[in-house]
Amino acid sequence: MQMQTREGIQCPKCKTIMEYSIETEKFTDGTKRIKSFYKCPVCNYKVNDQQISVSKVDGTEKLIIKIEKFF
């Protein structure tokens, strides 16, 4: 369980304030994924916040956008 303080989200392992980060990935099938998460700068523990995936349908201009919230 995460502890939210006035300074930010506390790492459940070492109690250090975690940093908010965003990563992007691009796959060979054209799918793109954006992940946001909290990461502890001391012990590298990660807590996922959300993930957004964008992909084409059968190579057309139609898009599928999937958003998953974790936190």
C-alpha positions as CSV (number, residue, x, y, z in Angstrom):
1,M,0.0,0.0,0.0
2,Q,1.3,3.4,-0.9
3,M,1.5,6.3,1.6
4,Q,0.7,9.7,0.1
5,T,2.2,12.6,2.0
6,R,2.3,16.3,1.4
7,E,5.6,15.8,-0.4
8,G,4.4,13.0,-2.7
9,I,4.1,9.2,-2.8
10,Q,6.2,7.3,-0.2
11,C,7.9,4.1,-1.2
12,P,6.3,1.2,0.6
13,K,9.7,-0.5,1.0
14,C,12.1,2.2,2.2
15,K,9.8,5.2,2.8
16,T,11.6,7.5,0.4
17,I,9.5,10.0,-1.7
18,M,9.0,8.4,-5.1
19,E,9.6,10.2,-8.5
20,Y,6.9,10.2,-11.2
21,S,8.1,8.9,-14.6
22,I,6.8,8.3,-18.1
23,E,8.1,5.7,-20.6
24,T,7.1,5.2,-24.2
25,E,7.5,2.0,-26.2
26,K,7.0,1.3,-29.9
27,F,6.5,-2.2,-31.2
28,T,7.1,-3.7,-34.7
29,D,3.3,-4.2,-35.3
30,G,2.9,-0.4,-35.0
31,T,1.5,-0.5,-31.4
32,K,2.6,2.3,-29.2
33,R,2.4,2.2,-25.4
34,I,2.8,5.0,-22.8
35,K,3.4,4.0,-19.2
36,S,3.4,6.3,-16.2
37,F,4.6,5.1,-12.8
38,Y,6.2,6.1,-9.5
39,K,9.7,4.9,-9.0
40,C,11.8,5.1,-5.9
41,P,15.2,6.7,-6.5
42,V,16.8,4.7,-3.7
43,C,15.6,1.1,-4.1
44,N,14.1,1.3,-7.7
45,Y,10.7,0.0,-6.5
46,K,8.0,0.8,-9.1
47,V,4.3,1.5,-8.6
48,N,2.3,1.6,-11.9
49,D,-0.1,4.6,-12.4
50,Q,-1.5,4.1,-15.8
51,Q,-0.8,2.6,-19.2
52,I,-2.1,3.8,-22.6
53,S,-1.9,1.6,-25.7
54,V,-2.6,2.8,-29.2
55,S,-2.8,0.4,-32.2
56,K,-4.2,0.3,-35.7
57,V,-7.0,-2.1,-36.7
58,D,-6.0,-4.3,-39.6
59,G,-3.5,-1.7,-40.8
60,T,-6.2,0.9,-41.4
61,E,-6.6,4.4,-40.0
62,K,-8.9,3.1,-37.3
63,L,-7.3,3.3,-33.9
64,I,-7.8,1.3,-30.7
65,I,-7.0,3.3,-27.6
66,K,-6.8,1.3,-24.3
67,I,-6.3,3.1,-21.0
68,E,-5.6,1.2,-17.8
69,K,-5.5,2.9,-14.4
70,F,-3.6,1.2,-11.6
71,F,-3.3,3.9,-8.9
